[in-house]
Amino acid sequence: MRLDIPKKMILTAGPSITNLEKNFVMDAVTNGWNGNWNNYLLKLEREFKSFFKSKFAIPTSSCTGGMHLILKALDVKKGDEVIVPDITWVATASVVKYVGAKPVFVDVDRKTWTMCPDSLKKKITKKTKVIMPVHLYGHPCKMDEIMRIANKNKIKVVEDAAPSIGAKYKNKLVGTFGIASAFSFQGAKLLVSGEGGVIITSNSKLASKIKQLAAHGRTLKKTGNTFWIEKVGHKYAMSNIQAALCLAQLKRIKDLINKKRKIFKWYSFYLQKVKNVELNREVSPAKSIYWMTSIFIKGSKTKRISAEYLGKKLKERNIDSRPVFPSISTYPMWKVKNNFFSKELAKYALNLPSGHNLKKKDIEYICKNISSILN
């Protein structure tokens, strides 16, 4: 079966931009200078604190920068170990190296594709300083089990919540379980600001350290020379213009999540009869935002096709896709060997088009082609 190929590529991701975003950004560009240089940044902080019911929200230039700041403020350093899942964007492990510590990789759960608590238990040592779960593609980790393990061993939990704003575990927002968390607003995420992120925490001491580190280490004292530098810091600030865009997106978060969940339902309906495909469904008591709808290709060893092959065939029909992240422990710089399920997931899982502008007919076309290629 070969369907009429659309003239334009159906893209993997894409934001929803309305007049609200345009008006906020235009106002920031026109008036957000001098005395108003941070007006949208302050509004964004207030909105995030309200949304998460947290004491502090610190906008950053990226989620990666945010995670770096958190680890440095927690005094994670050479000789320490930080446990990360084996399926995630490389930044999760890279920030551990930024502070001189060692990333320790654990396998992912077969149903949620997130950090596996059983694998986590086996990797804890006396050197473990932080556990860093990632709510992959918008699906929450098993946070009750992870927090029990962490608390029992007196280890801090820092959530890499980059792709999961608005997701919940047992009706509690991800990003509010550990001592701190960071979210991403990179251009493909649920909320976008082009680039950018935010740190969430309710720990006053940690927040003060993070704020100073994010501002080149300048003094936080209200009096005296505001350019006085007390320690070596970083430049991880978000701009006021980015904050304006992000604020408008945050005000629309319920609608944005609903559209993502609707897209997943369309996929679920049209793929229900394709036997050798398994969707990344939410696993109770989690509520996923389905930032990315993804599939896992099943089948016998001789007849099973790879995600790379399926993606190539879909591209020929003007359907974009992207493979699920590789098993990051297999990257050459780590020099690590394991026999994780994550390797199988990396080979046979694929992110499908999940942008906000998708229509039901687009999903139908995609699913009919997936069925045709696999069968």
Residue pairs with C-beta under 8 A, 6 or more apart in sequence:
1 368
1 371
1 372
2 317
2 372
3 317
3 365
3 368
3 369
3 372
5 317
5 318
6 318
6 365
7 318
8 318
9 318
9 319
9 320
10 318
10 319
10 320
10 353
10 358
10 362
10 365
10 366
11 320
11 353
11 355
12 188
12 292
12 320
12 321
12 322
12 351
12 352
12 353
12 354
12 355
13 187
13 188
13 292
13 353
13 354
13 355
14 188
14 355
14 356
14 357
15 187
15 188
15 192
15 249
15 355
15 356
16 252
16 255
16 256
16 259
16 356
16 357
18 248
18 252
20 248
20 251
20 252
21 245
21 248
21 249
23 248
24 40
24 244
24 245
24 247
24 248
25 241
25 244
25 245
25 248
27 244
28 39
28 40
28 240
28 241
28 243
28 244
29 241
32 39
32 40
32 240
32 241
32 244
36 240
37 240
38 240
39 240
40 240
40 241
40 243
40 244
40 247
41 59
41 238
41 240
41 243
43 243
43 247
44 57
44 59
44 198
44 238
44 243
44 246
44 247
44 250
45 57
45 58
45 59
46 57
47 247
47 250
47 251
48 54
48 57
48 59
48 198
48 200
48 250
49 55
49 56
49 57
51 173
51 250
51 253
52 173
52 175
52 176
52 200
53 176
54 176
54 200
54 201
54 202
55 201
55 202
55 203
55 204
55 207
56 199
56 200
56 201
56 202
56 203
56 204
56 207
57 198
57 199
57 200
58 66
58 69
58 198
58 199
58 201
58 207
58 210
58 211
58 214
59 196
59 197
59 198
59 237
59 238
59 242
59 243
59 246
60 66
60 69
60 182
60 196
60 197
60 198
60 199
60 214
60 236
60 237
60 238
61 195
61 196
61 197
61 235
61 236
61 237
61 238
62 184
62 186
62 195
62 196
62 197
62 236
63 91
63 160
63 162
63 182
63 183
63 184
63 185
63 186
63 197
64 91
64 94
64 95
64 197
65 197
65 214
65 234
65 236
66 182
66 183
66 197
66 198
66 199
66 236
67 91
67 92
67 95
67 132
67 158
67 160
67 182
68 95
68 98
68 99
68 234
68 236
69 199
69 210
69 213
69 214
69 234
69 236
70 158
70 180
70 182
70 199
70 201
70 206
70 210
71 82
71 95
71 96
71 98
71 99
71 101
71 130
71 158
72 98
72 99
72 213
73 206
73 209
73 210
73 213
74 129
74 130
74 156
74 158
74 179
74 206
76 82
76 96
76 99
76 101
76 129
76 130
77 99
77 100
77 101
78 100
78 101
79 101
79 127
80 101
80 102
80 127
80 128
80 129
80 130
81 101
81 102
81 103
81 104
81 125
81 127
81 128
81 129
82 96
82 101
82 102
82 103
82 104
82 128
82 129
82 130
82 131
82 132
83 103
83 104
83 105
83 106
83 120
83 123
83 124
83 128
83 130
83 131
83 132
84 92
84 93
84 96
84 103
84 104
84 105
84 106
84 132
84 134
84 160
84 328
85 92
85 105
85 106
85 107
85 108
85 114
85 115
85 116
85 133
85 134
85 136
85 342
86 105
86 106
86 107
86 108
86 327
86 328
86 329
86 338
86 340
86 342
87 108
87 113
87 136
87 324
87 325
87 327
87 328
87 342
87 345
87 346
88 134
88 136
88 160
88 325
88 328
89 162
89 325
90 325
90 328
90 331
91 160
91 162
92 103
92 132
92 134
92 160
92 328
93 103
93 105
93 328
93 334
96 102
96 103
96 132
97 103
101 129
102 127
103 334
104 123
104 128
105 123
105 328
105 329
105 334
105 336
105 338
105 340
106 115
106 116
106 119
106 120
106 122
106 123
107 116
107 119
107 338
107 340
107 341
107 342
108 114
108 115
108 116
108 119
108 136
108 340
108 341
108 342
108 345
109 115
109 116
109 117
109 142
110 341
111 283
112 136
112 139
112 140
112 141
112 142
112 283
112 286
113 136
113 137
113 139
113 280
113 294
113 324
113 345
113 349
114 133
114 134
114 135
114 136
114 139
114 140
114 141
114 142
115 131
115 133
115 134
115 141
115 142
115 146
117 142
117 145
117 146
117 149
119 340
120 131
120 146
120 149
121 149
124 149
124 153
124 155
128 153
128 155
129 155
129 156
130 155
130 156
130 157
130 158
131 146
131 149
131 150
131 155
131 156
131 157
131 158
132 157
132 158
132 159
132 160
133 141
133 143
133 146
133 157
133 159
133 160
133 178
134 141
134 159
134 160
134 161
134 162
135 141
135 159
135 160
135 161
135 163
135 164
135 167
135 174
136 163
136 164
137 163
137 280
137 288
137 290
137 291
137 292
137 294
137 351
138 163
138 164
138 167
138 190
138 260
138 288
138 289
138 290
138 291
138 292
139 164
139 167
139 280
139 282
139 283
139 286
139 288
139 290
140 164
140 167
140 168
140 169
140 174
140 286
140 287
140 288
141 169
141 174
142 169
143 169
143 170
143 172
143 174
143 177
144 169
144 170
146 157
146 177
147 157
147 177
147 178
149 155
150 156
150 157
150 178
156 178
156 179
157 177
157 178
157 179
158 178
158 179
158 180
158 181
158 182
159 174
159 175
159 177
159 178
159 180
159 181
159 182
160 181
160 182
161 167
161 174
161 175
161 181
161 182
161 183
161 200
162 182
162 183
162 184
162 186
162 189
162 197
163 184
163 189
163 190
163 291
163 292
164 174
164 175
164 183
164 289
164 291
165 175
165 183
165 189
165 190
165 191
165 253
165 289
166 173
166 190
166 253
166 257
166 289
167 173
167 174
167 286
167 287
167 288
167 289
168 174
168 286
168 287
169 177
169 285
169 286
169 287
170 285
171 285
171 287
174 181
175 181
175 183
175 200
176 200
179 201
179 203
179 206
180 199
180 200
180 201
180 203
180 206
180 210
181 199
181 200
181 201
182 197
182 198
182 199
182 200
183 191
183 197
183 198
183 200
184 196
184 197
185 191
185 192
185 193
185 194
185 195
185 196
185 197
185 198
185 242
185 246
185 249
186 192
186 194
186 195
186 196
187 194
187 195
189 291
190 253
190 256
190 257
190 260
190 289
190 291
191 246
191 249
191 250
191 253
191 256
192 245
192 246
192 249
193 238
193 242
193 243
193 245
193 246
193 249
194 242
194 245
195 242
196 238
196 242
196 243
196 246
197 238
198 238
198 246
199 210
201 207
201 210
208 220
211 220
212 218
212 219
212 220
212 230
212 231
212 233
213 231
213 233
213 234
213 236
214 233
214 234
214 235
214 236
214 237
215 233
215 237
216 229
216 233
216 234
216 235
217 229
217 230
217 231
217 232
217 233
218 226
218 227
218 228
218 229
218 230
218 233
219 225
219 226
219 228
219 229
219 230
238 246
249 256
256 356
257 289
259 356
260 289
260 290
260 291
260 354
260 356
261 288
261 289
261 290
263 290
263 293
263 354
263 358
263 363
264 279
264 288
264 290
264 293
266 360
266 363
266 364
267 279
267 293
267 352
267 363
267 366
267 367
268 279
268 281
270 363
270 364
270 366
270 367
270 368
271 277
271 279
271 295
271 367
271 370
271 371
273 371
274 367
274 370
274 371
274 374
274 375
275 298
276 297
276 298
276 299
276 304
276 374
277 295
277 296
277 297
277 298
277 370
277 374
278 295
278 296
278 298
279 293
279 294
279 295
279 296
280 288
280 292
280 293
280 294
280 295
280 296
280 349
282 288
282 290
290 354
291 354
292 351
292 352
292 354
293 351
293 352
293 354
294 324
294 349
294 350
294 351
294 352
295 349
295 350
295 352
295 370
296 345
296 348
296 349
297 304
297 305
297 306
297 307
297 310
297 348
297 349
297 350
297 374
298 304
298 348
299 305
304 348
305 373
305 374
306 347
306 348
307 323
307 324
307 347
307 348
307 349
307 350
308 323
308 347
310 321
310 350
310 370
310 373
310 374
311 321
311 322
311 323
311 350
313 369
313 373
314 320
314 321
314 366
314 369
314 370
314 373
315 321
317 369
319 353
319 365
319 366
319 369
320 353
321 350
321 351
321 352
321 353
322 350
322 351
323 346
323 349
323 350
323 351
324 345
324 346
324 349
324 350
324 351
325 346
326 346
327 340
327 342
327 343
327 345
327 346
328 334
329 336
329 338
329 340
329 342
330 336
330 343
352 366
353 362
353 363
353 366
